[in-house]
C-alpha cells in the first residue's frame, strides 16, 4: 500500500466512524497536443472540438466504460454565443451494468450498416411496434443540407398509478398536422431535434418529439425529454430494432433523475478547453483511478492537461480542475446536519492562503474566476456573522421541511461566497449548487472548490484531492478548527501571495496533518510549487555546487490583475476585461548576499536590508510588463526591457528579462546612474512589494 493509499484509508475511516460518506467530483480540463483555433484559446466551440470529444468518448466506451451509452446533449447558452454549448454524456448503471443492451460492440455502432434514407419510415414503424403503438412521423426539409432527411414523431408518456404503487409506462402518440410550407427545420446548425418548428405543434400535444435524421455521415435520433425509466425503455426498443444496423448517434436531454440509478460522465465544451465532468466518486481511490484513466485515454486520442510553451516550459490548460464535495444522496448528506464542521472548514481555508493560490492558474485576486470570499467582499465582518449563525444551528431543532439546516447554509453562504458582481459561481469555494431552490440544478448539495488548475500530471491532482480529504477528516475534531477568521488586510496580496510565503503556509498545513496522524509526503507538493514558480534567475555566488542553496533567487509571484470597465464586444454585448499588464517577482537573498552584494533594477538599487544568519527578508518587485488596450494608466510606460545588475565583490553581472517574461538572460552589464537612490515605490510603508510605477 502506498503512502497515499494509507493516508486516504486513515482519513476515510475517520469519516466513516462519524457516519459520513464524503463524495468527490471533478472537472479536469484537456487540450490537444497542438491546440490550434479559437476553440482552444478563447471560444467554447469550434470545428475540431466535438470531433476529438467524440473520439475520447468512443475510447472510454471501448476500454473503460464498456456497455455505456453516449448521448449528445445541448448545454448552457451564454450571452454572445449563437448556439447552446454541447455536452457529451456517457451513462452506465450505478452498479456497473449497462442500462441498455446494445447488440454491437459499441454505441454509436462500430459494426453494421447505417440506416438508409429510403428505410427511415419502415424503421420508425418497426420501432413503434416494439413500443406497442404506431408512430405518426412528419417528414421535414433541411434548408442547410438538401441531402438530409428528417422525420419528427410526437412521443410522450402518460403515467398511471396502479394499486401496487408501481408506475407503468404508457406511451402516447399524436398526429402533427403541419402545413407543407412549415415542414422545414430552422436554419440554426445542430441536431434536427433542436431545430424543429415546435411553435406549430397543437396546444394539447406535449413538446416531446422523437426525431430521426439521416445524412451522409450516418443516422441519428433526437430523443424526446423523458424521465430515466421511460428513456431506458425507449433506448432498449431502439437497440432491439437494429438487427444488422449500426447503432445510431443519440441526442437529447439527460433525465433529471438520471443520478438516482446511473453514473454519468460528461465531456463539455468550455472556452479554450474540453472539460471532463467526472462521475460521482465515493472514495479518494475512485477519484484517483478516474484521473489515471483520463490521462491514459487522453494520450491515446491526442489530449493532455497542459500546454507546451517552448524551451521545455509548460503551463496549465487555461481551464479549471475544480473539485466538488457532496454526499451519496440528499438524505445522507455530510454537511446538512453538521454546520459547525462546514464553517470550521471554511475558516481553516480562509486562514491558509496557499489553499487558494498555490494550485490555481495565473489569474488570482478579486477579479479572478475564484476569488476568496474575504477578498471579494473586502472584509471579514459579514462572513464572521454568517459562519457564527450557521454553526450555532448545530444540534438545534430545525424548522426547515427537511429537518436539517441545508436551507440556512445555502441561503446564507451563496450571497457571501461570490465575486464582486454577485456571481456566486465565481468563488474560491462556491455554494451555487448547494441549496438554492430558485436556480436550475441549484439543490445538488455540492461544495465546489474552484481555485484549482489542471496540472501536467494527473497524479499531482490526485495528491491535492488527498490533501482536501485529509483536511476534511482532520477538521472533524472541533479543537482543530479555527474559532475566528483572520483579517489579512493588505498583507494578503502583498506578502501572502509570494512563493516563499505560500510554501511556508503549506508546510504549516502539512505539519498540522502529520501531528494528527495524517502525514502527507511533501515531495509532490514541492514539485507543484517548483512547476508553478520556476526560477527566473538563480545565482550561486562562490558556491561551486548546484546543490547548495543559491545566494540569490528570483521567482515569479502571483499578481492580482485589476478589473476595468465594460467594453463592447462583437454581437452587441459588453464584456469585463482585466488589465494583465503587471508582473511581479520575489527576491530571495541569503545574508551574505545582502551584506556583500547589491542588486540594481533598471539602474537603481533595491533596498536589500541586512538579515540575520539563517533568516531571509521578504521582498518583491512589481513592474509593468506591457501596455495593453484597454488598460489602466495608459500613460505609464512599460518597464521593459527590464535589466538587472548584480554587483558582487568579484565583479558586476548583467541580466535582461526575456521578452516572454519567463527568465532573465545574461547580457552585457547595462548602464546605471552612479549614486541613484534606491527604489522606494511602496503603496504603504509596511509593504514588501516595490512598485516600479511609483518610483
C-alpha positions in Angstrom: 0.0 0.0 0.0 1.4 3.4 -1.0 1.6 6.3 1.4 -1.3 8.0 -0.5 -3.5 4.9 0.0 -2.6 4.7 3.7 -3.5 8.4 4.2 -6.7 8.0 2.2 -7.7 4.9 4.3 -6.9 6.6 7.6 -8.9 9.8 6.7 -11.9 7.9 5.2 -12.0 5.6 8.2 -12.4 8.6 10.5 -15.2 9.9 8.3 -17.0 6.5 8.2 -16.7 6.3 12.0 -18.5 9.6 12.2 -21.2 8.3 9.9 -20.0 10.4 7.0 -19.6 9.4 3.4 -18.0 12.3 1.6 -18.2 12.0 -2.2 -15.8 13.7 -4.7 -16.4 15.1 -8.1 -14.0 16.7 -10.5 -13.8 18.8 -13.7 -10.3 18.3 -15.2 -9.7 20.1 -18.5 -7.8 18.9 -21.5 -6.3 20.4 -24.7 -4.8 18.9 -27.9 -1.1 18.4 -28.2 -1.0 21.3 -30.6 -4.0 23.4 -29.7 -4.9 25.5 -32.8 -8.0 27.5 -33.4 -10.1 29.8 -31.2 -11.9 26.9 -29.6 -8.6 26.1 -27.8 -7.9 29.6 -26.7 -10.9 31.9 -26.2 -14.2 30.4 -27.5 -16.2 27.4 -26.3 -16.7 25.6 -29.6 -15.1 25.3 -33.0 -14.6 22.9 -35.8 -12.2 20.5 -34.1 -13.6 20.2 -30.5 -16.6 18.0 -31.0 -14.7 15.5 -33.2 -12.0 15.0 -30.6 -14.6 14.8 -27.8 -16.4 12.0 -29.7 -13.1 10.2 -30.2 -12.4 10.4 -26.5 -16.0 9.2 -25.6 -15.6 6.3 -28.0 -12.3 5.3 -26.4 -13.9 5.4 -23.0 -16.8 3.2 -24.2 -14.4 0.7 -25.7 -11.7 0.5 -23.0 -13.1 1.9 -19.7 -16.9 2.0 -19.6 -18.0 -1.0 -21.7 -21.7 -1.0 -22.1 -22.2 2.7 -21.6 -24.5 4.8 -23.8 -23.4 8.1 -25.4 -25.8 11.0 -25.6 -25.2 14.4 -27.2 -26.9 17.0 -25.1 -27.5 20.7 -25.6 -25.7 22.6 -22.8 -25.7 26.1 -21.4 -26.1 29.1 -23.6 -24.3 32.3 -22.8 -24.7 35.9 -24.0 -22.7 36.5 -27.2 -22.9 32.8 -28.2 -25.2 31.9 -31.1 -26.0 28.3 -30.0 -26.0 26.4 -26.8 -22.8 24.7 -25.9 -22.9 20.9 -26.2 -22.1 18.2 -23.7 -21.5 14.5 -24.5 -22.8 12.4 -21.7 -21.8 8.8 -21.1 -24.0 6.9 -18.7 -23.7 3.5 -17.0 -25.7 1.8 -14.2 -24.6 2.7 -10.7 -23.7 -1.0 -10.2 -21.6 -1.0 -13.3 -24.1 -2.8 -15.5 -25.3 -1.5 -18.8 -28.8 0.3 -18.7 -29.2 -0.5 -22.4 -28.1 -3.7 -24.0 -26.8 -2.7 -27.4 -26.2 -5.6 -29.8 -22.9 -4.3 -31.2 -19.6 -3.7 -29.6 -20.2 0.0 -29.0 -22.8 2.8 -29.4 -22.7 4.6 -31.7 -22.2 1.5 -33.7 -18.8 0.4 -35.0 -20.3 -2.6 -36.7 -23.2 -2.9 -39.1 -24.6 -0.7 -41.8 -26.1 2.7 -41.3 -29.8 3.2 -41.9 -30.6 4.5 -45.4 -32.9 7.4 -46.1 -35.3 5.0 -48.0 -35.5 2.8 -44.9 -36.4 5.6 -42.5 -40.2 5.2 -42.5 -40.1 1.4 -42.2 -37.7 1.5 -39.3 -39.9 4.0 -37.4 -42.8 1.6 -38.0 -40.7 -1.2 -36.6 -39.8 0.8 -33.5 -43.4 1.8 -32.9 -44.3 -1.9 -33.0 -41.8 -2.7 -30.3 -43.3 0.1 -28.1 -46.8 -1.2 -28.8 -48.1 1.8 -30.9 -48.0 3.4 -34.3 -45.8 6.4 -34.6 -47.0 9.3 -36.9 -43.9 10.8 -38.3 -43.7 14.1 -40.3 -41.0 14.5 -43.0 -39.1 17.8 -42.6 -36.8 19.5 -45.1 -33.4 20.9 -44.0 -32.6 24.3 -45.6 -28.9 23.8 -44.8 -28.5 20.3 -46.3 -30.8 19.1 -49.1 -29.4 15.6 -48.7 -30.5 15.3 -45.1 -33.8 13.6 -44.3 -35.5 14.2 -41.0 -38.7 12.7 -39.6 -40.4 14.1 -36.4 -42.9 12.0 -34.4 -44.6 13.2 -31.2 -44.0 10.7 -28.5 -44.7 11.1 -24.8 -45.6 9.1 -21.7 -48.9 9.0 -19.8 -48.1 7.7 -16.3 -50.9 5.9 -14.5 -50.6 4.9 -10.8 -51.5 1.2 -10.1 -52.8 -0.4 -6.9 -49.4 -1.9 -6.1 -47.7 1.5 -6.1 -45.8 1.0 -9.4 -45.9 3.4 -12.3 -46.1 1.6 -15.6 -45.0 3.4 -18.8 -47.9 4.0 -21.2 -46.8 5.6 -24.4 -48.8 8.3 -26.2 -48.5 9.4 -29.8 -50.3 12.3 -31.6 -50.6 13.5 -35.2 -48.8 16.7 -36.2 -51.0 18.4 -38.8 -48.3 20.6 -40.2 -48.8 22.5 -43.5 -46.3 21.7 -46.2 -44.8 25.2 -46.2 -44.0 24.8 -42.5 -42.4 21.3 -42.8 -38.9 22.6 -42.5 -36.1 22.7 -39.9 -34.9 26.1 -38.7 -31.7 27.5 -40.1 -29.6 27.0 -37.0 -26.8 24.4 -37.0 -27.0 21.3 -34.8 -29.1 18.2 -34.4 -32.5 18.2 -36.1 -34.2 17.8 -32.8 -33.1 21.2 -31.8 -34.4 22.8 -35.0 -38.0 21.6 -35.0 -40.9 24.1 -35.6 -42.3 23.3 -32.2 -44.3 26.5 -32.1 -46.6 24.9 -34.6 -47.4 21.8 -32.5 -51.1 21.6 -31.4 -51.5 23.1 -27.9 -52.7 19.9 -26.4 -49.6 17.9 -27.6 -46.6 17.8 -25.2 -43.4 19.2 -26.6 -41.9 15.7 -26.7 -40.9 14.6 -30.2 -38.7 11.7 -31.4 -36.6 12.9 -34.4 -34.9 10.7 -36.9 -32.3 12.2 -39.2 -30.2 10.6 -41.9 -27.3 12.2 -43.7 -24.1 11.0 -45.5 -22.3 10.7 -42.1 -24.9 8.2 -40.7 -28.1 8.3 -38.8 -29.1 10.0 -35.5 -32.0 10.0 -33.1 -33.0 13.0 -31.1 -34.9 11.6 -28.1 -37.9 13.3 -26.5 -37.3 14.6 -23.0 -38.3 11.8 -20.7 -37.6 10.5 -17.1 -35.0 7.9 -16.6 -37.0 4.7 -16.9 -39.1 5.7 -19.9 -35.9 6.8 -21.6 -34.2 3.5 -20.9 -37.2 1.6 -22.3 -37.2 3.7 -25.4 -33.5 3.1 -25.9 -33.8 -0.6 -25.3 -36.5 -0.7 -28.0 -34.1 1.2 -30.4 -31.4 -1.4 -29.6 -33.8 -4.3 -30.1 -34.9 -2.9 -33.5 -31.4 -2.7 -35.0 -30.8 -6.2 -36.4 -27.8 -5.7 -38.8 -27.9 -1.9 -38.5 -25.2 0.0 -36.7 -26.4 1.7 -33.6 -27.3 5.4 -34.2 -25.9 8.5 -32.7 -28.1 9.8 -29.9 -29.0 13.3 -28.9 -31.3 14.6 -26.3 -31.6 15.8 -22.7 -30.3 13.7 -19.8 -33.2 12.9 -17.4 -33.3 14.9 -14.3 -33.4 11.7 -12.2 -30.5 10.1 -14.0 -28.3 10.3 -11.0 -30.6 8.1 -8.9 -29.6 4.9 -10.8 -26.9 5.9 -13.3 -23.3 7.1 -13.2 -22.8 9.9 -15.6 -19.5 11.2 -17.2 -19.6 14.4 -19.3 -17.3 15.9 -22.0 -18.2 19.5 -22.2 -17.3 22.4 -24.5 -15.8 25.2 -22.4 -13.8 28.2 -23.5 -10.3 27.1 -24.6 -10.6 23.5 -23.3 -12.5 20.3 -23.3 -13.9 19.9 -19.7 -14.5 16.4 -18.3 -17.2 16.1 -15.6 -16.3 13.0 -13.6 -18.9 10.6 -12.2 -19.6 10.8 -8.5 -16.6 9.2 -6.8 -17.4 7.5 -3.4 -13.7 7.5 -2.3 -10.4 9.1 -3.0 -9.3 5.9 -4.7 -12.1 6.1 -7.2 -11.2 9.7 -7.9 -7.6 8.8 -8.4 -8.4 5.9 -10.7 -10.6 8.2 -12.9 -7.8 10.7 -13.3 -5.4 8.0 -14.3 -7.9 6.7 -16.8 -8.4 10.1 -18.3 -4.7 10.7 -18.6 -4.3 7.4 -20.5 -7.3 7.9 -22.8 -6.3 11.5 -23.4 -2.8 10.3 -24.5 -4.4 7.9 -27.0 -6.6 10.5 -28.7 -4.1 13.4 -28.6 -5.2 15.3 -25.5 -3.3 16.3 -22.4 -3.7 18.5 -19.3 -1.1 21.2 -20.1 0.2 23.4 -22.9 3.7 23.5 -24.3 5.3 27.0 -24.2 8.6 26.1 -25.8 12.1 25.8 -24.2 10.7 22.9 -22.2 8.3 25.1 -20.3 4.7 24.2 -19.6 1.6 25.9 -18.4 -1.9 24.7 -17.5 -4.7 24.3 -20.0 -6.2 27.7 -19.0 -9.3 25.9 -17.8 -10.0 24.7 -14.3 -9.8 21.4 -12.4 -12.4 22.1 -9.9 -13.0 19.6 -7.0 -16.5 19.0 -5.6 -17.6 17.6 -2.3 -21.1 16.1 -1.8 -22.9 13.1 -0.4 -24.2 9.8 -1.6 -27.7 11.3 -1.8 -29.6 14.2 -0.3 -30.9 12.1 2.6 -27.4 11.2 3.7 -25.5 14.4 3.1 -22.5 15.1 5.2 -23.0 18.8 5.7 -26.7 19.3 6.0 -26.7 18.4 9.7 -23.1 19.3 10.6 -23.0 23.1 10.1 -20.1 23.6 12.6 -17.9 21.2 10.7 -18.6 23.1 7.5 -17.8 26.5 9.0 -14.7 25.1 10.6 -13.5 24.0 7.1 -14.3 27.5 5.7 -12.4 29.2 8.4 -9.4 27.0 8.0 -9.3 27.6 4.3 -9.6 31.4 4.9 -6.6 31.3 7.3 -4.4 29.4 4.8 -3.9 31.4 1.6 -1.9 28.6 0.0 -5.1 26.6 -0.5 -6.5 29.4 -2.7 -3.3 30.5 -4.5 -0.9 27.6 -4.8 -2.8 25.2 -7.0 -4.7 27.7 -9.2 -3.9 29.3 -12.6 -2.2 32.6 -13.2 -5.4 34.6 -12.6 -5.8 35.4 -8.9 -7.5 38.0 -6.7 -10.9 39.7 -6.7 -11.2 39.8 -10.5 -10.3 36.1 -11.0 -12.6 33.2 -11.6 -12.2 32.0 -8.0 -11.8 35.0 -5.5 -11.6 34.2 -1.8 -14.8 35.3 -0.1 -12.9 37.8 2.1 -11.2 39.5 -0.8 -14.4 39.6 -2.9 -16.4 41.5 -0.2 -13.3 43.3 1.2 -13.6 42.4 4.9 -14.5 39.6 7.3 -17.3 41.1 9.3 -20.3 39.7 7.4 -18.5 36.4 6.8 -17.9 36.0 10.6 -21.5 36.8 11.4 -22.7 34.3 8.8 -20.4 31.5 10.0 -21.4 32.0 13.6 -25.1 32.0 12.8 -24.7 28.7 10.8 -22.6 26.9 13.4 -25.0 28.0 16.2 -27.6 25.9 14.5 -25.6 22.7 15.3 -27.8 20.3 17.3 -30.7 22.8 17.4 -34.3 21.8 16.3 -34.8 22.7 12.7 -37.9 24.4 11.3 -36.9 23.6 7.8 -39.0 21.0 5.9 -36.1 18.5 5.7 -35.3 18.7 9.4 -31.7 20.0 8.9 -30.1 23.3 8.0 -29.4 22.9 4.3 -31.6 25.9 3.5 -29.9 28.1 6.1 -26.5 27.2 4.8 -27.5 27.8 1.1 -29.4 31.0 1.7 -26.6 32.4 3.9 -23.5 31.5 2.0 -24.5 31.9 -1.6 -24.7 35.6 -1.1 -21.3 35.9 0.5 -19.3 33.3 -1.4 -19.5 35.3 -4.7 -17.4 37.7 -6.7 -17.8 41.4 -6.6 -20.6 41.4 -9.2 -22.6 38.9 -7.2 -21.8 35.9 -9.3 -22.0 33.1 -6.7 -20.4 30.6 -9.2 -17.2 32.5 -9.3 -15.9 31.9 -5.8 -13.0 30.1 -4.4 -15.5 27.9 -2.5 -18.8 28.1 -4.4 -22.2 27.2 -3.0 -24.3 27.9 -6.1 -25.2 24.2 -6.4 -25.6 23.6 -2.7 -29.2 24.5 -1.9 -30.8 27.2 -4.0 -34.4 26.1 -5.0 -34.7 29.1 -7.3 -31.9 28.0 -9.6 -31.7 25.2 -12.2 -29.5 22.4 -10.6 -29.3 24.5 -7.5 -30.1 21.8 -5.0 -27.4 19.2 -5.5 -25.7 19.6 -2.2 -22.4 20.4 -3.8 -19.5 22.4 -2.4 -17.2 23.4 -5.3 -13.5 24.3 -4.8 -12.7 26.3 -7.9 -9.2 27.6 -7.1 -7.6 24.5 -8.8 -5.9 24.3 -12.1 -5.3 21.4 -14.4 -1.7 20.3 -13.9 0.7 18.4 -16.2 0.4 15.3 -14.1 -2.9 13.8 -13.0 -1.0 12.3 -10.1 -0.5 15.8 -8.8 -4.2 16.5 -9.0 -4.8 13.2 -7.1 -2.4 14.4 -4.4 -4.2 17.7 -4.0 -7.6 15.8 -3.7 -6.0 13.7 -1.0 -4.9 16.8 0.9 -8.5 18.0 0.7 -9.8 14.7 2.1 -7.2 14.6 4.9 -8.2 18.1 5.9 -11.9 17.2 6.0 -11.0 14.3 8.4 -8.7 16.5 10.4 -11.3 19.2 10.9 -13.9 16.7 12.2 -12.2 17.3 15.6 -13.6 20.7 16.9 -10.2 21.6 18.6 -8.6 21.6 15.2 -11.0 24.3 13.8 -10.1 28.0 13.9 -12.5 29.9 16.1 -12.4 33.1 14.1 -11.4 34.4 10.7 -8.1 36.2 10.2 -8.1 39.8 8.9 -5.3 39.7 6.4 -5.7 43.3 5.2 -3.2 44.4 2.6 -0.8 41.6 3.5 -2.9 39.0 1.7 -1.9 40.3 -1.7 1.4 42.0 -0.7 3.1 39.2 1.3 1.0 36.0 1.4 0.9 35.7 -2.4 4.7 35.4 -2.7 6.1 31.9 -3.5 8.1 31.6 -0.3 5.1 32.5 1.9 2.8 30.2 0.0 5.2 27.3 0.6 5.7 28.2 4.3 1.9 28.3 4.7 1.5 24.8 3.1 4.3 23.5 5.3 2.3 24.6 8.3 -0.8 22.7 6.9 1.2 19.5 6.3 2.6 19.8 9.9 -0.9 20.1 11.3 -1.9 16.9 9.4 1.3 15.0 10.4 0.7 15.8 14.0 -2.8 14.4 13.7 -1.5 11.1 12.2 -2.2 12.0 8.5 1.3 12.6 7.2 1.5 13.5 3.6 4.7 13.4 1.7 5.7 17.0 0.9 7.7 16.0 -2.2 4.8 16.1 -4.8 3.6 19.5 -3.3 7.2 20.8 -3.6 7.2 19.7 -7.2 3.9 21.5 -7.9 5.4 24.6 -6.2 8.5 24.4 -8.4 6.4 24.0 -11.5 4.2 26.9 -10.6 7.0 29.2 -9.7 10.0 28.2 -11.8 13.2 30.4 -11.1 13.6 33.5 -13.3 17.2 33.7 -12.1 19.4 31.7 -9.7 22.9 32.9 -8.7 25.1 30.7 -6.7 27.8 33.2 -5.8 31.1 31.5 -4.9 29.5 28.1 -4.3 30.8 25.5 -6.8 27.9 23.0 -6.3 24.4 23.5 -7.6 23.2 21.5 -4.6 23.9 24.5 -2.4 21.0 26.9 -1.9 21.6 29.9 -4.2 22.7 33.2 -2.8 20.1 35.0 -4.9 16.9 33.6 -6.4 14.1 35.4 -8.3 10.8 33.6 -8.8 7.6 34.9 -10.4 4.9 35.8 -7.9 1.1 35.9 -8.5 -0.3 39.3 -9.2 -4.0 40.2 -8.8 -4.9 42.0 -12.1 -7.4 44.8 -11.8 -10.8 44.8 -13.5 -11.6 47.6 -15.9 -14.9 48.9 -17.1 -17.4 47.3 -19.5 -16.1 47.1 -23.1 -18.3 46.5 -26.2 -17.7 43.2 -28.0 -18.9 41.6 -31.2 -22.7 40.8 -31.2 -23.8 43.9 -29.3 -22.8 42.7 -25.9 -20.3 44.1 -23.3 -17.6 42.2 -21.5 -15.5 42.9 -18.4 -11.8 42.8 -19.1 -8.8 42.7 -16.7 -5.6 44.6 -17.1 -3.0 41.9 -17.2 -0.1 44.2 -17.9 1.6 43.9 -14.4 4.0 41.3 -13.4 5.8 40.6 -10.1 8.8 38.6 -8.9 10.1 37.7 -5.5 13.7 38.4 -4.4 15.2 35.8 -2.0 18.7 36.6 -1.0 20.8 35.0 1.8 22.5 37.1 4.5 25.9 37.0 2.7 24.4 38.4 -0.4 22.6 41.2 1.5 25.9 42.1 3.3 28.3 42.0 0.4 26.3 42.4 -2.8 23.8 44.8 -4.4 21.0 44.2 -7.0 20.1 47.1 -9.3 16.9 47.1 -11.4 16.9 49.4 -14.4 19.8 51.3 -13.0 18.6 51.7 -9.4 19.4 49.5 -6.4 16.8 47.5 -4.5 16.7 48.1 -0.7 18.0 44.7 0.4 18.4 45.2 4.1 20.8 43.0 6.1 19.3 39.9 7.6 20.3 37.6 10.5 22.1 34.4 9.6 19.6 31.7 8.6 16.9 34.3 8.1 15.5 35.9 4.9 13.8 39.1 4.3 10.7 39.1 2.1 10.9 41.4 -0.9 9.1 41.6 -4.3 9.2 43.8 -7.3 6.2 44.8 -9.4 6.7 46.1 -12.9 4.7 46.9 -16.0 5.4 44.2 -18.5 3.4 45.5 -21.4 0.8 48.2 -22.2 -2.4 46.6 -23.3 -5.5 48.2 -24.8 -7.8 48.9 -23.0 -5.8 49.1 -19.7 -5.4 51.1 -16.5 -2.9 54.0 -16.6 -2.2 54.1 -20.3 0.2 57.0 -19.8 2.6 54.8 -17.8 5.3 53.2 -20.0 6.2 49.5 -19.6 9.5 48.9 -17.8 10.8 46.6 -20.5 13.5 45.8 -21.2 13.9 45.0 -17.5 17.6 44.9 -16.7 19.4 43.8 -13.6 22.9 44.5 -12.5 24.3 42.1 -9.8 27.2 43.9 -8.1 29.4 41.4 -6.2 33.0 41.6 -4.8 34.1 39.6 -7.8 32.6 42.0 -10.4 29.3 43.0 -12.0 27.0 40.7 -13.9 24.2 41.9 -16.2 20.8 40.2 -16.9 17.9 41.1 -19.1 14.3 39.7 -18.8 13.5 37.7 -21.9 10.6 39.3 -23.9 8.3 36.4 -22.9 8.9 37.2 -19.3 9.9 33.7 -18.1 13.6 34.1 -17.5 16.5 36.5 -17.0 19.3 36.0 -19.5 22.9 37.1 -19.2 23.8 40.2 -21.1 26.4 42.9 -21.2 26.4 44.9 -18.0 23.8 47.6 -18.6 24.4 51.2 -17.5 23.4 52.6 -14.2 23.3 56.0 -12.7 26.0 56.4 -10.0 24.5 57.5 -6.8 21.0 56.8 -8.0 18.6 56.5 -5.0 17.2 53.0 -4.2 13.8 52.1 -5.3 11.3 53.1 -2.6 8.0 52.5 -4.5 5.7 51.2 -1.8 2.0 51.9 -1.5 2.3 51.6 2.3 5.4 51.8 4.4 4.8 48.2 5.6 4.5 46.7 2.1 7.0 44.1 0.9 6.5 44.9 -2.8 8.5 47.6 -4.6 6.2 49.0 -7.3 8.4 50.5 -10.1 5.5 52.6 -11.3 5.7 54.9 -8.3 9.4 55.4 -8.1 
